[in-house]
Amino acid sequence: MRKLLSLVAVVALGSTMVACGSEKKSEFGAGGVKVTSDFGQKPTITHREGEPDKALVTEVLKEGDGPEVKKGELLTANYLGQIWRDGKVFDNSYDRGAPSSFPIGVGGVITGWDEGLVGKKIGSRVMLSIPADKGYKEKGNEQAGIKGDDTLIFVVDLVGAAANDTKLDAEPATSADSKIKVTGELNGEPKVSVPAGTKPPAKPGKPVVIALGKGKPVEKGSQLIGRYVVFDYTGKKQASTWDGQPASQSGPAQPGAPTDQLQVGPGPGGQAGALDGIAGIPVGSRVLVELPATKDAKGKAVNAFAVIDILNAFPAPKQQGQ
């Protein structure tokens, strides 16, 4: 009897081992998607045969150790987007050689990004499988080849995030050589005091460092992530990234947030720009920049200066044909 039981046990164990050995682990991850290459490198995306999941699928392929992305921040990321239906890569930042920035969690991008990226840590690589109702919906995007029922696969590398209350890592400059006095906390909108009778310079001078950051120096040909307030020479505010944008036909109202539309030249054609003097100043700095005179709609000269917070800097995107 004991030999019979032992034989049964061996047979049962052998059957279990054969069954385990015959199971093939799927090569695909969440949502039936497989991604190759590491954070910062252009990914290659493949997926299982058949239909995609009908719900939003999010997978953290590599978790970063930075802060969590918060609703309302300007998110800077590298990304690649691909259509499930035909495998077409319709957009990617890797070929442009620079990340892109988007307001996140406030309707400034497709719903799948808003829902899938808020709460993830900076430094993470995230895969998103986004059904049409959280993507471009029934209208699709004809220019990109996206139909109204297309599921989109994105791989997103979270590079950085900034908000209007992000505090600069900076120390007040010991000697800010300017008649204009700049005040305010380093995580708030700056204020200025302009002496009565101050006239604009005939030619803009070098930027004045109000608070010196501790980051890397800004290089020529950089695109800045920054905040700014533009003032005229009476001290009146003319524009500010702290002010929100009203709703328009192209999108909902947007809260005030940093911008990525600050270019340190030379530009693509070698042209000079108003912010070229920022080159060499460390990231994290607050600077006063005298702006070149412009003309309004009536041809009247407009003179202004800006107080700019340098939150981050990246290489400017390559132009088409480069």
C-alpha positions as CSV (number, residue, x, y, z in Angstrom):
1,M,0.0,0.0,0.0
2,R,2.8,2.4,0.9
3,K,4.6,1.8,-2.4
4,L,1.3,2.4,-4.2
5,L,0.8,5.7,-2.4
6,S,4.4,6.7,-3.2
7,L,3.9,5.9,-6.9
8,V,0.7,8.0,-6.9
9,A,2.5,10.9,-5.3
10,V,5.4,10.7,-7.8
11,V,3.0,10.6,-10.7
12,A,1.0,13.6,-9.3
13,L,4.2,15.6,-8.7
14,G,5.4,14.8,-12.2
15,S,2.1,15.9,-13.7
16,T,2.4,19.2,-11.8
17,M,5.9,19.8,-12.9
18,V,5.0,19.1,-16.5
19,A,2.0,21.4,-16.3
20,C,4.2,24.3,-14.8
21,G,6.9,23.8,-17.4
22,S,4.4,23.9,-20.2
23,E,3.0,27.3,-19.2
24,K,4.4,30.1,-21.3
25,K,4.7,33.5,-19.7
26,S,3.2,36.2,-21.9
27,E,5.8,38.5,-23.4
28,F,3.4,41.4,-23.1
29,G,2.7,43.5,-20.1
30,A,-0.4,45.4,-18.9
31,G,-2.9,45.9,-21.7
32,G,-1.1,43.5,-23.9
33,V,1.7,46.0,-24.6
34,K,5.4,45.4,-24.8
35,V,8.0,48.2,-24.6
36,T,11.7,47.9,-25.2
37,S,14.5,50.4,-24.4
38,D,15.3,52.3,-21.3
39,F,14.1,55.7,-19.8
40,G,15.3,58.5,-22.0
41,Q,15.7,56.3,-25.1
42,K,13.3,56.2,-28.0
43,P,11.0,53.2,-27.2
44,T,9.8,50.4,-29.5
45,I,6.2,49.3,-28.9
46,T,4.6,46.0,-29.9
47,H,1.2,44.6,-28.7
48,R,-0.7,41.4,-28.7
49,E,-2.9,40.3,-31.5
50,G,-6.6,41.2,-31.4
51,E,-8.5,44.1,-29.9
52,P,-7.2,46.5,-27.2
53,D,-8.6,46.9,-23.8
54,K,-11.7,49.1,-23.7
55,A,-10.6,50.9,-20.5
56,L,-7.6,53.1,-19.8
57,V,-4.6,51.0,-18.9
58,T,-1.6,52.5,-17.1
59,E,1.7,50.7,-16.3
60,V,4.7,52.2,-14.6
61,L,7.6,50.5,-16.5
62,K,10.3,52.2,-14.4
63,E,9.5,54.2,-11.3
64,G,11.4,57.4,-10.7
65,D,12.5,58.8,-7.3
66,G,11.3,62.4,-7.9
67,P,8.2,64.1,-6.5
68,E,4.7,63.1,-7.7
69,V,3.2,65.0,-10.6
70,K,0.4,67.3,-9.3
71,K,-2.7,68.5,-11.0
72,G,-2.2,71.9,-12.6
73,E,1.6,71.6,-13.0
74,L,3.4,72.1,-16.3
75,L,4.7,68.6,-17.0
76,T,7.8,68.2,-19.1
77,A,8.2,64.8,-20.8
78,N,9.6,62.8,-23.6
79,Y,6.9,60.7,-25.3
80,L,6.1,58.4,-28.2
81,G,2.5,57.8,-29.5
82,Q,1.4,54.9,-31.6
83,I,-1.9,53.7,-33.0
84,W,-3.0,50.2,-31.9
85,R,-4.8,49.5,-35.2
86,D,-1.9,49.8,-37.6
87,G,1.2,50.4,-35.5
88,K,1.8,53.9,-36.9
89,V,3.9,56.2,-34.7
90,F,2.1,59.5,-35.2
91,D,4.2,61.7,-32.9
92,N,7.3,61.5,-30.7
93,S,9.7,64.0,-29.0
94,Y,12.8,61.8,-29.2
95,D,13.4,62.6,-32.8
96,R,13.2,66.3,-32.0
97,G,15.9,65.9,-29.5
98,A,14.1,67.7,-26.7
99,P,11.1,67.1,-24.3
100,S,7.8,68.8,-24.6
101,S,5.8,70.5,-21.9
102,F,2.0,70.3,-21.2
103,P,-0.4,71.5,-18.5
104,I,-1.5,68.3,-16.8
105,G,-4.7,67.4,-15.0
106,V,-6.6,70.5,-16.2
107,G,-8.0,69.6,-19.6
108,G,-5.0,70.9,-21.6
109,V,-4.2,67.4,-23.0
110,I,-6.2,64.3,-23.8
111,T,-8.1,62.8,-20.9
112,G,-5.9,59.6,-20.8
113,W,-2.9,61.7,-20.1
114,D,-4.7,63.8,-17.4
115,E,-5.9,60.6,-15.6
116,G,-2.9,58.4,-16.2
117,L,0.0,60.7,-15.3
118,V,-1.1,62.8,-12.3
119,G,0.3,61.1,-9.2
120,K,3.2,59.4,-11.0
121,K,6.8,60.2,-9.9
122,I,9.2,62.3,-11.9
123,G,11.9,60.1,-13.4
124,S,9.3,57.4,-14.2
125,R,8.6,55.7,-17.6
126,V,4.9,55.1,-18.0
127,M,2.9,53.2,-20.6
128,L,-0.6,54.3,-21.4
129,S,-3.1,52.4,-23.5
130,I,-5.8,55.0,-24.2
131,P,-9.2,54.1,-25.7
132,A,-10.9,56.6,-28.0
133,D,-13.2,58.0,-25.4
134,K,-10.2,59.2,-23.4
135,G,-8.2,60.1,-26.5
136,Y,-9.3,62.1,-29.5
137,K,-12.9,60.8,-29.2
138,E,-15.2,60.4,-32.2
139,K,-13.5,63.2,-34.1
140,G,-10.1,61.5,-34.2
141,N,-7.2,63.5,-35.6
142,E,-7.1,63.3,-39.4
143,Q,-3.7,64.9,-39.7
144,A,-2.1,62.3,-37.4
145,G,-4.0,59.4,-39.1
146,I,-6.1,58.8,-35.9
147,K,-9.7,57.5,-36.5
148,G,-12.6,58.2,-34.1
149,D,-12.4,54.7,-32.6
150,D,-8.7,54.3,-32.4
151,T,-6.9,53.2,-29.2
152,L,-3.6,54.9,-28.7
153,I,-0.5,53.6,-27.0
154,F,1.9,56.1,-25.4
155,V,5.2,55.7,-23.6
156,V,6.0,58.7,-21.5
157,D,9.2,59.6,-19.7
158,L,8.5,62.1,-17.0
159,V,11.4,64.6,-17.0
160,G,10.2,67.4,-14.7
161,A,7.2,69.4,-13.4
162,A,6.8,72.9,-12.2
163,A,4.0,75.1,-10.8
164,N,3.6,78.7,-9.9
165,D,4.3,77.8,-6.3
166,T,7.5,75.8,-7.0
167,K,10.1,77.5,-4.8
168,L,13.4,78.5,-6.5
169,D,16.5,76.9,-5.0
170,A,18.3,80.3,-4.8
171,E,20.0,82.8,-2.6
172,P,19.4,86.6,-2.9
173,A,22.1,88.2,-5.0
174,T,24.4,90.4,-2.9
175,S,24.5,93.3,-5.4
176,A,21.6,93.6,-7.8
177,D,22.7,96.5,-10.0
178,S,19.4,98.0,-10.9
179,K,17.3,101.1,-9.9
180,I,14.3,98.8,-10.0
181,K,13.6,97.0,-6.8
182,V,12.2,93.5,-7.0
183,T,10.5,91.9,-4.0
184,G,8.4,88.9,-3.2
185,E,8.9,85.3,-2.1
186,L,10.8,82.9,-4.4
187,N,7.7,80.8,-4.8
188,G,5.3,83.6,-5.6
189,E,4.7,86.4,-8.1
190,P,7.4,89.1,-7.9
191,K,6.6,92.7,-7.3
192,V,8.5,95.7,-8.4
193,S,9.1,99.3,-7.3
194,V,10.2,101.7,-10.1
195,P,11.5,105.1,-9.1
196,A,9.4,107.9,-10.5
197,G,10.7,109.3,-13.8
198,T,12.6,106.1,-14.7
199,K,13.2,106.0,-18.4
200,P,13.7,102.9,-20.5
201,P,17.3,102.3,-21.7
202,A,18.2,103.2,-25.2
203,K,19.4,99.6,-25.6
204,P,18.7,96.6,-23.3
205,G,21.5,95.8,-20.9
206,K,22.6,92.5,-19.4
207,P,20.1,90.6,-17.2
208,V,20.3,91.5,-13.5
209,V,20.4,88.5,-11.2
210,I,17.9,89.1,-8.3
211,A,18.4,85.6,-6.8
212,L,21.2,83.2,-7.8
213,G,20.1,79.7,-8.4
214,K,22.1,76.5,-7.6
215,G,21.4,74.6,-10.8
216,K,23.4,74.1,-14.0
217,P,24.2,77.1,-16.1
218,V,21.8,77.8,-18.9
219,E,23.4,76.9,-22.3
220,K,23.0,78.8,-25.5
221,G,20.3,77.3,-27.7
222,S,18.1,76.3,-24.7
223,Q,14.4,76.3,-24.2
224,L,13.5,77.4,-20.7
225,I,10.7,76.3,-18.3
226,G,10.0,79.5,-16.5
227,R,7.6,82.0,-14.9
228,Y,7.5,85.7,-15.7
229,V,5.9,89.0,-15.1
230,V,6.2,91.8,-17.6
231,F,6.1,95.4,-16.4
232,D,6.2,98.8,-18.0
233,Y,8.5,101.5,-16.7
234,T,5.9,102.9,-14.4
235,G,5.8,99.5,-12.6
236,K,2.4,98.5,-14.0
237,K,2.0,94.8,-14.7
238,Q,1.4,94.0,-18.4
239,A,1.4,90.2,-18.5
240,S,2.0,87.4,-16.1
241,T,2.2,83.6,-16.1
242,W,0.5,83.7,-12.7
243,D,-2.7,84.9,-14.4
244,G,-5.0,82.2,-15.8
245,Q,-6.3,82.0,-19.4
246,P,-10.0,82.2,-20.1
247,A,-11.8,79.4,-22.0
248,S,-11.7,79.5,-25.8
249,Q,-13.0,77.5,-28.7
250,S,-9.9,75.4,-28.6
251,G,-10.0,74.5,-24.9
252,P,-11.2,75.1,-21.4
253,A,-10.0,77.8,-19.1
254,Q,-6.5,77.3,-17.8
255,P,-5.1,78.3,-14.5
256,G,-1.9,80.3,-14.3
257,A,1.2,78.1,-14.8
258,P,4.8,78.3,-16.0
259,T,5.6,78.3,-19.7
260,D,8.1,76.6,-22.0
261,Q,7.9,79.4,-24.6
262,L,11.2,81.1,-23.5
263,Q,14.0,80.7,-25.9
264,V,17.7,81.5,-25.3
265,G,19.4,81.9,-28.7
266,P,20.8,81.9,-31.1
267,G,17.6,80.8,-32.9
268,P,17.4,78.2,-35.7
269,G,18.6,80.8,-38.3
270,G,21.3,82.3,-36.0
271,Q,19.1,85.2,-35.0
272,A,19.5,86.9,-31.7
273,G,16.7,87.1,-29.1
274,A,15.6,89.1,-26.1
275,L,16.7,86.4,-23.6
276,D,20.1,85.5,-25.0
277,G,21.8,87.2,-22.1
278,I,20.4,84.5,-19.8
279,A,23.0,82.0,-21.1
280,G,25.4,81.2,-18.3
281,I,23.0,82.1,-15.5
282,P,22.2,79.0,-13.3
283,V,18.8,77.3,-13.3
284,G,16.9,78.3,-10.3
285,S,17.7,82.0,-10.6
286,R,15.3,85.0,-10.7
287,V,16.4,87.6,-13.2
288,L,15.4,91.0,-14.4
289,V,15.6,91.4,-18.2
290,E,15.2,94.6,-20.1
291,L,13.2,93.9,-23.3
292,P,13.7,95.5,-26.7
293,A,11.2,98.2,-27.6
294,T,8.2,97.1,-29.6
295,K,5.3,99.0,-31.2
296,D,1.6,98.6,-30.5
297,A,-1.2,98.5,-33.0
298,K,-1.1,102.3,-33.4
299,G,2.6,102.4,-34.0
300,K,3.5,103.7,-30.5
301,A,6.7,102.5,-28.9
302,V,6.2,100.1,-26.0
303,N,9.0,99.6,-23.5
304,A,9.0,97.0,-20.9
305,F,11.1,94.7,-18.7
306,A,10.4,91.2,-17.3
307,V,11.2,89.4,-14.0
308,I,11.8,85.8,-14.9
309,D,12.1,82.7,-12.7
310,I,14.3,80.0,-14.5
311,L,12.8,76.7,-13.4
312,N,14.5,74.4,-15.8
313,A,16.3,74.4,-19.2
314,F,16.5,71.9,-22.0
315,P,18.0,71.8,-25.5
316,A,15.7,73.6,-28.0
317,P,13.9,71.1,-30.3
318,K,15.4,70.4,-33.6
319,Q,13.8,72.2,-36.5
320,Q,12.5,70.1,-39.5
321,G,15.3,69.1,-41.8
322,Q,18.0,69.3,-39.1
